[in-house]
Amino acid sequence: MKSSLKRYIIGKPLRSEALGEQKLSKTKALAILSSDALSSVAYGPEQILIVLMAVSTVAFWYSLPIAAGVVVLLTALIFSYRQVIFAYPHGGGAYVVSRENLGVNAGLVAGGSLLVDYILTVAVSVSAGTDAITSAFPSLHPYNVIIAVFFVICLTLLNLRGVTESASILAYPVYLFVVVMLVLIGVGIFNVMTGQVSAELHPKVGTPVAGISLFILLKAFASGSSALTGVEAISNAIPNFRDPAPKNASKTLLAMGGILAVLFIGIVSLAYFYGVAPNAKETVVSQIAEASVGRHIFYYIVQGTTAMILVLAANTGYSAFPLLAVNLSKDGFIPRIFQIRGDRLGYSNGIIMLGLAAIVLIILFDGTTEHLIPLYAVGVFIPFTLAQAGMMRKWWREKPKGWVGKFSINTIGAVISFVVAMMFFVTKLPQVWPVFIFLPIIIWTFHRIKQHYQTVGEQLRLDHEELPNVEGNVFIVPVAGITKVVENTLHYVQSLNVDKVIAFYVAFDQADAKAFEEKWKAWQPNVRLVTYYSPYRSITQPLMKFIDKVEHQCAKTGHQVTVIIPQFLPKKGWHHMLHNQSSLLIRTSLLFHKNIVIMTVPFHLSK
């Protein structure tokens, strides 16, 4: 039943030879890898206005030059990451670039930041999508967290079905969102140009604003730069593209940059002309749509597609997180389980881990998008900076043909990314301070895991040392009574022609111990029985003491101690809870005893 349910939800297993069929075309890749960046137009402009509104609504005209600055930064990043794609065609993005050119620790800072950022991608995107839904249907506002968690579960299951299947489903709403946004921007511009929008709704460009400062403007620019999260995802996911992968990835990156620039400038401009001010119960896009077309069918189409793109933007995290985890895992910095492909040829452990972490964040932050965005953005500008600095060092060291132009592009990208990252630390320190705690912890954990793998590797490596001679075997069989389970185990041990078999029984009172010894002598006279009286009713502690004593003696004679545990297995799974788990406790305790071999002899119940 469990297997059939899994097949229904996840789908039938795919053969390894079908891996090539799981590669993405440019159109599908644009949908699945660009949804995060494209969706940020739904909250990036709003973040600019939130900062400016703290001064005055008259300051809203500053949103236009700030948006232009964000587009300049976007252009620099697009061309910079285009070079990353061709220089590192096997993917890995900022992590691989930083590790190979700036050192292991720089790579781990980039990799750790991106892992956290992809978790935040899911949490922020789904939370923002939920906000769009509750803006259209205010009665659902109290259920924000429940709705967001439900969406994360759905996306996790969808991605467990495979890359191409999720891309096929997600492509339609992503492209529908782009078309709807272009129509909305077109209608809004038409309304402005035909005089249907009153000039009194917005301040004139250049109007003096009391209280405005460079600090406020930099803070607004940094907030607006949150719209650029997700730009690096394509460079991380190059292995997901069809051949020629680097060329297809590059074209997809350029297409994403162009669409994002148009949509971002369009939404910021309409927000300015309509005089839209952010509020807690209705998003900026919702207000623009209502001002442009009223609360008619197209308004609900805008809200519906916005909600879809915001929720589905989380899929960028599901595409990039597992691949980044694979690279870190191959280098030994995170567990090797992240390298295992699931039934549908996706890295299912990474997908599941990402979904669980995003749910925890949504619950902790109560689904409040605004609280997550600053941390989300700073987590991506750190890798941006490191990646561009790494590419600068690569070009300077290798000096290939045309390296000066490439070096210049990456220099511009590095400087702007560094400036934006510093802006976040200076202007949004109350929101981004956790970076100074969790990032060192993550790096320390990476090194500890790497050290563990190195230590294990040294101990498992074959050498020419001779193994100690084993003169014979001593088998210890813990018994709980005279049953078929014990009989089955003793029969198996005796078939091995071992040197010595000792049955060990723990009694909770003296009379029981004596009675059991008499029964055992009549039943198994050839098998030695050792009984132990346990006044505190412990089973494992007396057994461990006895095993230690026998093992100490055997160490002198060269004998190997083997503990054989009898265990009966119920026919139905739920029957396990009806029985004590003493065999499991014994086996778990013995795992920490050196030089002890553990065996289990199962006895399967028929009913």
NORBEL-V742316 format. One record per residue. RES is the residue in one small letter. SS is DSSP state (a for helix, b for strand, c for the rest). D_FIRST is the distance of its C-alpha to the first C-alpha in Angstrom with 1 decimal. Layout:
res=RES ss=SS d_first=D_FIRST
res=RES ss=SS d_first=D_FIRST
//
This chain:
res=m ss=c d_first=0.0
res=k ss=a d_first=3.8
res=s ss=a d_first=5.4
res=s ss=a d_first=5.1
res=l ss=a d_first=6.2
res=k ss=a d_first=8.6
res=r ss=a d_first=9.9
res=y ss=a d_first=10.5
res=i ss=a d_first=12.4
res=i ss=a d_first=14.0
res=g ss=c d_first=14.3
res=k ss=c d_first=14.5
res=p ss=c d_first=16.2
res=l ss=c d_first=20.0
res=r ss=c d_first=22.4
res=s ss=a d_first=25.1
res=e ss=a d_first=27.7
res=a ss=a d_first=26.5
res=l ss=a d_first=27.7
res=g ss=a d_first=30.9
res=e ss=a d_first=29.2
res=q ss=a d_first=27.9
res=k ss=c d_first=31.6
res=l ss=b d_first=33.1
res=s ss=c d_first=36.1
res=k ss=a d_first=38.8
res=t ss=a d_first=37.9
res=k ss=a d_first=34.2
res=a ss=a d_first=35.3
res=l ss=a d_first=37.8
res=a ss=a d_first=35.2
res=i ss=a d_first=32.6
res=l ss=a d_first=35.2
res=s ss=a d_first=38.0
res=s ss=a d_first=36.2
res=d ss=a d_first=36.9
res=a ss=a d_first=40.6
res=l ss=a d_first=41.0
res=s ss=a d_first=39.3
res=s ss=a d_first=41.8
res=v ss=a d_first=44.5
res=a ss=a d_first=42.8
res=y ss=c d_first=43.7
res=g ss=a d_first=46.2
res=p ss=a d_first=49.2
res=e ss=a d_first=48.3
res=q ss=a d_first=48.6
res=i ss=a d_first=52.1
res=l ss=a d_first=53.2
res=i ss=a d_first=51.9
res=v ss=a d_first=54.2
res=l ss=a d_first=57.2
res=m ss=a d_first=56.9
res=a ss=c d_first=57.7
res=v ss=c d_first=61.2
res=s ss=c d_first=61.7
res=t ss=a d_first=60.4
res=v ss=a d_first=63.6
res=a ss=a d_first=62.0
res=f ss=a d_first=59.3
res=w ss=a d_first=61.5
res=y ss=a d_first=60.8
res=s ss=a d_first=57.2
res=l ss=a d_first=58.6
res=p ss=a d_first=60.1
res=i ss=a d_first=57.2
res=a ss=a d_first=54.8
res=a ss=a d_first=57.1
res=g ss=a d_first=56.9
res=v ss=a d_first=53.1
res=v ss=a d_first=53.2
res=v ss=a d_first=55.6
res=l ss=a d_first=53.2
res=l ss=a d_first=50.4
res=t ss=a d_first=52.6
res=a ss=a d_first=53.4
res=l ss=a d_first=49.8
res=i ss=a d_first=48.8
res=f ss=a d_first=51.5
res=s ss=a d_first=50.9
res=y ss=a d_first=47.2
res=r ss=a d_first=48.0
res=q ss=a d_first=50.0
res=v ss=a d_first=47.2
res=i ss=a d_first=44.9
res=f ss=a d_first=47.5
res=a ss=a d_first=48.4
res=y ss=c d_first=44.9
res=p ss=c d_first=42.9
res=h ss=c d_first=39.9
res=g ss=c d_first=39.1
res=g ss=c d_first=39.0
res=g ss=a d_first=41.6
res=a ss=a d_first=43.5
res=y ss=a d_first=41.9
res=v ss=a d_first=43.0
res=v ss=a d_first=46.3
res=s ss=a d_first=47.2
res=r ss=a d_first=46.1
res=e ss=a d_first=48.1
res=n ss=a d_first=51.2
res=l ss=a d_first=51.5
res=g ss=c d_first=49.9
res=v ss=a d_first=46.7
res=n ss=a d_first=47.1
res=a ss=a d_first=47.7
res=g ss=a d_first=44.6
res=l ss=a d_first=42.6
res=v ss=a d_first=44.1
res=a ss=a d_first=43.2
res=g ss=a d_first=39.6
res=g ss=a d_first=39.0
res=s ss=a d_first=40.5
res=l ss=a d_first=38.3
res=l ss=a d_first=35.1
res=v ss=a d_first=36.0
res=d ss=a d_first=37.2
res=y ss=a d_first=34.0
res=i ss=a d_first=32.2
res=l ss=a d_first=35.0
res=t ss=a d_first=34.7
res=v ss=a d_first=31.2
res=a ss=a d_first=32.4
res=v ss=a d_first=35.8
res=s ss=a d_first=34.5
res=v ss=a d_first=31.8
res=s ss=a d_first=34.3
res=a ss=a d_first=37.0
res=g ss=a d_first=34.7
res=t ss=a d_first=33.9
res=d ss=a d_first=37.7
res=a ss=a d_first=38.4
res=i ss=a d_first=36.1
res=t ss=a d_first=37.7
res=s ss=a d_first=41.1
res=a ss=a d_first=40.5
res=f ss=c d_first=38.9
res=p ss=a d_first=40.6
res=s ss=a d_first=38.8
res=l ss=a d_first=35.6
res=h ss=a d_first=37.6
res=p ss=a d_first=36.4
res=y ss=a d_first=32.8
res=n ss=a d_first=33.5
res=v ss=a d_first=31.3
res=i ss=a d_first=28.2
res=i ss=a d_first=28.6
res=a ss=a d_first=29.1
res=v ss=a d_first=26.1
res=f ss=a d_first=23.9
res=f ss=a d_first=25.5
res=v ss=a d_first=24.9
res=i ss=a d_first=21.2
res=c ss=a d_first=21.2
res=l ss=a d_first=23.4
res=t ss=a d_first=21.4
res=l ss=a d_first=18.2
res=l ss=a d_first=20.6
res=n ss=a d_first=22.2
res=l ss=a d_first=19.1
res=r ss=c d_first=18.8
res=g ss=c d_first=22.2
res=v ss=a d_first=25.9
res=t ss=a d_first=27.0
res=e ss=a d_first=24.3
res=s ss=a d_first=25.2
res=a ss=a d_first=28.8
res=s ss=a d_first=28.7
res=i ss=a d_first=27.4
res=l ss=a d_first=29.8
res=a ss=a d_first=32.9
res=y ss=a d_first=33.6
res=p ss=a d_first=33.9
res=v ss=a d_first=35.8
res=y ss=a d_first=38.4
res=l ss=a d_first=38.5
res=f ss=a d_first=39.4
res=v ss=a d_first=42.1
res=v ss=a d_first=43.6
res=v ss=a d_first=43.6
res=m ss=a d_first=45.2
res=l ss=a d_first=47.9
res=v ss=a d_first=48.6
res=l ss=a d_first=48.8
res=i ss=a d_first=51.2
res=g ss=a d_first=53.2
res=v ss=a d_first=53.6
res=g ss=a d_first=54.6
res=i ss=a d_first=57.1
res=f ss=a d_first=58.5
res=n ss=a d_first=59.0
res=v ss=a d_first=60.7
res=m ss=a d_first=63.0
res=t ss=c d_first=64.0
res=g ss=c d_first=65.0
res=q ss=c d_first=62.3
res=v ss=c d_first=61.4
res=s ss=c d_first=64.2
res=a ss=a d_first=65.7
res=e ss=a d_first=65.9
res=l ss=a d_first=62.1
res=h ss=c d_first=62.4
res=p ss=c d_first=65.0
res=k ss=c d_first=67.0
res=v ss=c d_first=66.3
res=g ss=c d_first=68.7
res=t ss=c d_first=69.1
res=p ss=c d_first=70.1
res=v ss=c d_first=67.5
res=a ss=c d_first=68.7
res=g ss=c d_first=66.6
res=i ss=c d_first=64.9
res=s ss=c d_first=64.8
res=l ss=a d_first=63.6
res=f ss=a d_first=61.1
res=i ss=a d_first=59.6
res=l ss=a d_first=59.5
res=l ss=a d_first=57.9
res=k ss=a d_first=55.2
res=a ss=a d_first=54.6
res=f ss=a d_first=54.4
res=a ss=a d_first=51.9
res=s ss=a d_first=49.8
res=g ss=a d_first=50.0
res=s ss=a d_first=49.0
res=s ss=a d_first=45.5
res=a ss=a d_first=45.0
res=l ss=a d_first=45.1
res=t ss=c d_first=42.0
res=g ss=c d_first=39.6
res=v ss=c d_first=42.5
res=e ss=c d_first=41.6
res=a ss=a d_first=38.0
res=i ss=a d_first=39.0
res=s ss=a d_first=40.8
res=n ss=a d_first=37.8
res=a ss=c d_first=35.5
res=i ss=a d_first=37.7
res=p ss=a d_first=35.2
res=n ss=a d_first=33.0
res=f ss=b d_first=35.9
res=r ss=c d_first=36.7
res=d ss=c d_first=39.8
res=p ss=c d_first=42.4
res=a ss=a d_first=40.4
res=p ss=a d_first=43.3
res=k ss=a d_first=45.2
res=n ss=a d_first=42.3
res=a ss=a d_first=41.5
res=s ss=a d_first=45.2
res=k ss=a d_first=45.5
res=t ss=a d_first=42.4
res=l ss=a d_first=43.9
res=l ss=a d_first=47.2
res=a ss=a d_first=45.6
res=m ss=a d_first=43.7
res=g ss=a d_first=47.0
res=g ss=a d_first=48.9
res=i ss=a d_first=46.5
res=l ss=a d_first=46.1
res=a ss=a d_first=49.9
res=v ss=a d_first=50.6
res=l ss=a d_first=48.0
res=f ss=a d_first=49.1
res=i ss=a d_first=52.8
res=g ss=a d_first=52.2
res=i ss=a d_first=50.3
res=v ss=a d_first=52.8
res=s ss=a d_first=55.7
res=l ss=a d_first=54.4
res=a ss=a d_first=53.7
res=y ss=a d_first=57.4
res=f ss=a d_first=59.0
res=y ss=a d_first=57.1
res=g ss=c d_first=57.8
res=v ss=c d_first=54.2
res=a ss=c d_first=53.7
res=p ss=c d_first=50.4
res=n ss=b d_first=49.1
res=a ss=c d_first=46.1
res=k ss=c d_first=44.8
res=e ss=b d_first=45.2
res=t ss=c d_first=44.8
res=v ss=a d_first=47.7
res=v ss=a d_first=46.0
res=s ss=a d_first=45.4
res=q ss=a d_first=49.1
res=i ss=a d_first=50.2
res=a ss=a d_first=48.2
res=e ss=a d_first=49.6
res=a ss=a d_first=53.1
res=s ss=a d_first=52.9
res=v ss=a d_first=51.4
res=g ss=c d_first=50.9
res=r ss=c d_first=47.8
res=h ss=c d_first=47.1
res=i ss=a d_first=44.3
res=f ss=a d_first=45.0
res=y ss=a d_first=44.8
res=y ss=a d_first=41.3
res=i ss=a d_first=40.4
res=v ss=a d_first=41.9
res=q ss=a d_first=40.0
res=g ss=a d_first=36.7
res=t ss=a d_first=37.1
res=t ss=a d_first=38.4
res=a ss=a d_first=35.3
res=m ss=a d_first=33.1
res=i ss=a d_first=35.0
res=l ss=a d_first=35.2
res=v ss=a d_first=31.4
res=l ss=a d_first=30.8
res=a ss=c d_first=33.5
res=a ss=a d_first=31.0
res=n ss=a d_first=29.5
res=t ss=a d_first=32.6
res=g ss=a d_first=31.5
res=y ss=a d_first=28.0
res=s ss=a d_first=29.9
res=a ss=a d_first=32.6
res=f ss=a d_first=31.2
res=p ss=a d_first=28.8
res=l ss=a d_first=31.7
res=l ss=a d_first=34.2
res=a ss=a d_first=31.9
res=v ss=a d_first=31.6
res=n ss=a d_first=35.5
res=l ss=a d_first=35.9
res=s ss=a d_first=33.3
res=k ss=a d_first=35.1
res=d ss=c d_first=38.3
res=g ss=c d_first=36.8
res=f ss=c d_first=37.0
res=i ss=c d_first=33.4
res=p ss=c d_first=30.4
res=r ss=a d_first=29.5
res=i ss=a d_first=25.8
res=f ss=a d_first=27.0
res=q ss=a d_first=27.9
res=i ss=c d_first=24.4
res=r ss=c d_first=23.0
res=g ss=c d_first=19.3
res=d ss=c d_first=17.2
res=r ss=c d_first=19.3
res=l ss=c d_first=22.5
res=g ss=c d_first=23.3
res=y ss=c d_first=24.1
res=s ss=a d_first=21.0
res=n ss=a d_first=22.3
res=g ss=a d_first=25.4
res=i ss=a d_first=23.6
res=i ss=a d_first=21.5
res=m ss=a d_first=24.7
res=l ss=a d_first=26.7
res=g ss=a d_first=24.5
res=l ss=a d_first=24.5
res=a ss=a d_first=28.2
res=a ss=a d_first=29.0
res=i ss=a d_first=27.3
res=v ss=a d_first=29.4
res=l ss=a d_first=32.5
res=i ss=a d_first=32.0
res=i ss=a d_first=31.6
res=l ss=a d_first=34.6
res=f ss=c d_first=36.8
res=d ss=c d_first=35.7
res=g ss=c d_first=35.0
res=t ss=c d_first=38.8
res=t ss=a d_first=39.3
res=e ss=a d_first=42.9
res=h ss=a d_first=42.4
res=l ss=a d_first=40.1
res=i ss=a d_first=42.0
res=p ss=a d_first=45.0
res=l ss=a d_first=42.8
res=y ss=a d_first=40.7
res=a ss=a d_first=43.9
res=v ss=a d_first=45.7
res=g ss=a d_first=42.6
res=v ss=a d_first=43.0
res=f ss=a d_first=46.8
res=i ss=a d_first=47.0
res=p ss=a d_first=45.0
res=f ss=a d_first=47.1
res=t ss=a d_first=50.3
res=l ss=a d_first=49.2
res=a ss=a d_first=48.0
res=q ss=a d_first=51.3
res=a ss=a d_first=53.3
res=g ss=a d_first=51.5
res=m ss=a d_first=52.3
res=m ss=a d_first=55.9
res=r ss=a d_first=56.2
res=k ss=a d_first=54.6
res=w ss=a d_first=57.2
res=w ss=a d_first=60.0
res=r ss=a d_first=59.2
res=e ss=a d_first=58.5
res=k ss=c d_first=60.9
res=p ss=c d_first=59.5
res=k ss=c d_first=61.3
res=g ss=c d_first=61.4
res=w ss=a d_first=60.1
res=v ss=a d_first=62.5
res=g ss=a d_first=60.9
res=k ss=a d_first=57.4
res=f ss=a d_first=58.6
res=s ss=a d_first=60.1
res=i ss=a d_first=57.0
res=n ss=a d_first=54.9
res=t ss=a d_first=57.8
res=i ss=a d_first=57.7
res=g ss=a d_first=54.0
res=a ss=a d_first=54.2
res=v ss=a d_first=57.1
res=i ss=a d_first=55.6
res=s ss=a d_first=52.2
res=f ss=a d_first=53.9
res=v ss=a d_first=56.1
res=v ss=a d_first=53.1
res=a ss=a d_first=51.2
res=m ss=a d_first=54.4
res=m ss=a d_first=54.7
res=f ss=a d_first=51.3
res=f ss=a d_first=52.3
res=v ss=a d_first=55.7
res=t ss=a d_first=54.8
res=k ss=c d_first=51.4
res=l ss=a d_first=51.5
res=p ss=a d_first=50.2
res=q ss=a d_first=47.0
res=v ss=a d_first=46.6
res=w ss=c d_first=47.8
res=p ss=c d_first=44.3
res=v ss=a d_first=44.6
res=f ss=a d_first=47.2
res=i ss=a d_first=44.8
res=f ss=a d_first=41.3
res=l ss=a d_first=42.7
res=p ss=a d_first=44.6
res=i ss=a d_first=41.7
res=i ss=a d_first=39.4
res=i ss=a d_first=42.1
res=w ss=a d_first=42.6
res=t ss=a d_first=38.9
res=f ss=a d_first=38.9
res=h ss=a d_first=41.8
res=r ss=a d_first=40.3
res=i ss=a d_first=37.2
res=k ss=a d_first=39.5
res=q ss=a d_first=41.6
res=h ss=a d_first=38.7
res=y ss=a d_first=37.6
res=q ss=a d_first=41.2
res=t ss=a d_first=41.6
res=v ss=a d_first=38.5
res=g ss=a d_first=39.7
res=e ss=a d_first=43.1
res=q ss=a d_first=41.8
res=l ss=a d_first=39.5
res=r ss=c d_first=42.1
res=l ss=c d_first=43.6
res=d ss=c d_first=47.2
res=h ss=c d_first=49.9
res=e ss=c d_first=50.0
res=e ss=c d_first=49.7
res=l ss=c d_first=47.0
res=p ss=c d_first=48.4
res=n ss=c d_first=48.8
res=v ss=c d_first=46.6
res=e ss=c d_first=48.7
res=g ss=b d_first=46.0
res=n ss=b d_first=42.9
res=v ss=b d_first=42.5
res=f ss=b d_first=39.2
res=i ss=b d_first=38.4
res=v ss=b d_first=35.7
res=p ss=b d_first=34.9
res=v ss=b d_first=34.5
res=a ss=c d_first=33.7
res=g ss=c d_first=35.0
res=i ss=c d_first=35.6
res=t ss=c d_first=32.2
res=k ss=a d_first=30.4
res=v ss=a d_first=28.6
res=v ss=a d_first=32.0
res=e ss=a d_first=33.3
res=n ss=a d_first=30.6
res=t ss=a d_first=31.4
res=l ss=a d_first=35.2
res=h ss=a d_first=34.9
res=y ss=a d_first=33.2
res=v ss=a d_first=35.9
res=q ss=a d_first=38.8
res=s ss=c d_first=37.6
res=l ss=c d_first=38.3
res=n ss=c d_first=42.0
res=v ss=c d_first=42.2
res=d ss=c d_first=45.4
res=k ss=b d_first=44.5
res=v ss=b d_first=41.7
res=i ss=b d_first=41.8
res=a ss=b d_first=39.6
res=f ss=b d_first=39.6
res=y ss=b d_first=39.2
res=v ss=b d_first=39.6
res=a ss=b d_first=41.2
res=f ss=c d_first=41.7
res=d ss=c d_first=45.0
res=q ss=a d_first=47.8
res=a ss=a d_first=47.7
res=d ss=a d_first=44.0
res=a ss=a d_first=44.9
res=k ss=a d_first=47.7
res=a ss=a d_first=45.9
res=f ss=a d_first=42.9
res=e ss=a d_first=45.4
res=e ss=a d_first=47.1
res=k ss=a d_first=43.8
res=w ss=a d_first=42.8
res=k ss=a d_first=46.2
res=a ss=a d_first=46.0
res=w ss=a d_first=42.4
res=q ss=c d_first=42.6
res=p ss=c d_first=46.3
res=n ss=c d_first=45.9
res=v ss=c d_first=43.4
res=r ss=b d_first=45.1
res=l ss=b d_first=43.7
res=v ss=b d_first=44.4
res=t ss=b d_first=43.9
res=y ss=b d_first=44.1
res=y ss=b d_first=45.0
res=s ss=c d_first=43.1
res=p ss=c d_first=45.0
res=y ss=c d_first=42.7
res=r ss=c d_first=39.5
res=s ss=c d_first=38.1
res=i ss=c d_first=36.3
res=t ss=a d_first=35.8
res=q ss=a d_first=39.3
res=p ss=a d_first=41.2
res=l ss=a d_first=38.9
res=m ss=a d_first=39.5
res=k ss=a d_first=43.2
res=f ss=a d_first=43.3
res=i ss=a d_first=41.4
res=d ss=a d_first=43.8
res=k ss=a d_first=46.8
res=v ss=a d_first=45.6
res=e ss=a d_first=44.8
res=h ss=a d_first=48.3
res=q ss=a d_first=49.9
res=c ss=a d_first=47.9
res=a ss=a d_first=48.9
res=k ss=a d_first=52.5
res=t ss=a d_first=51.8
res=g ss=c d_first=49.3
res=h ss=b d_first=46.4
res=q ss=b d_first=42.8
res=v ss=b d_first=40.8
res=t ss=b d_first=37.2
res=v ss=b d_first=35.1
res=i ss=b d_first=32.5
res=i ss=b d_first=30.0
res=p ss=b d_first=28.5
res=q ss=b d_first=25.0
res=f ss=b d_first=22.8
res=l ss=b d_first=19.0
res=p ss=c d_first=17.2
res=k ss=c d_first=14.6
res=k ss=c d_first=12.2
res=g ss=a d_first=11.9
res=w ss=a d_first=13.7
res=h ss=a d_first=16.5
res=h ss=a d_first=17.8
res=m ss=a d_first=19.4
res=l ss=a d_first=21.4
res=h ss=c d_first=23.3
res=n ss=c d_first=25.6
res=q ss=c d_first=24.9
res=s ss=a d_first=28.3
res=s ss=a d_first=27.2
res=l ss=a d_first=25.5
res=l ss=a d_first=28.7
res=i ss=a d_first=30.9
res=r ss=a d_first=29.1
res=t ss=a d_first=29.3
res=s ss=a d_first=33.0
res=l ss=a d_first=33.8
res=l ss=c d_first=32.5
res=f ss=c d_first=35.7
res=h ss=c d_first=38.0
res=k ss=c d_first=39.8
res=n ss=c d_first=40.5
res=i ss=b d_first=37.9
res=v ss=b d_first=35.3
res=i ss=b d_first=32.1
res=m ss=b d_first=30.0
res=t ss=b d_first=27.1
res=v ss=b d_first=26.8
res=p ss=b d_first=23.5
res=f ss=b d_first=23.5
res=h ss=b d_first=20.2
res=l ss=c d_first=20.1
res=s ss=c d_first=19.3
res=k ss=c d_first=18.5
//
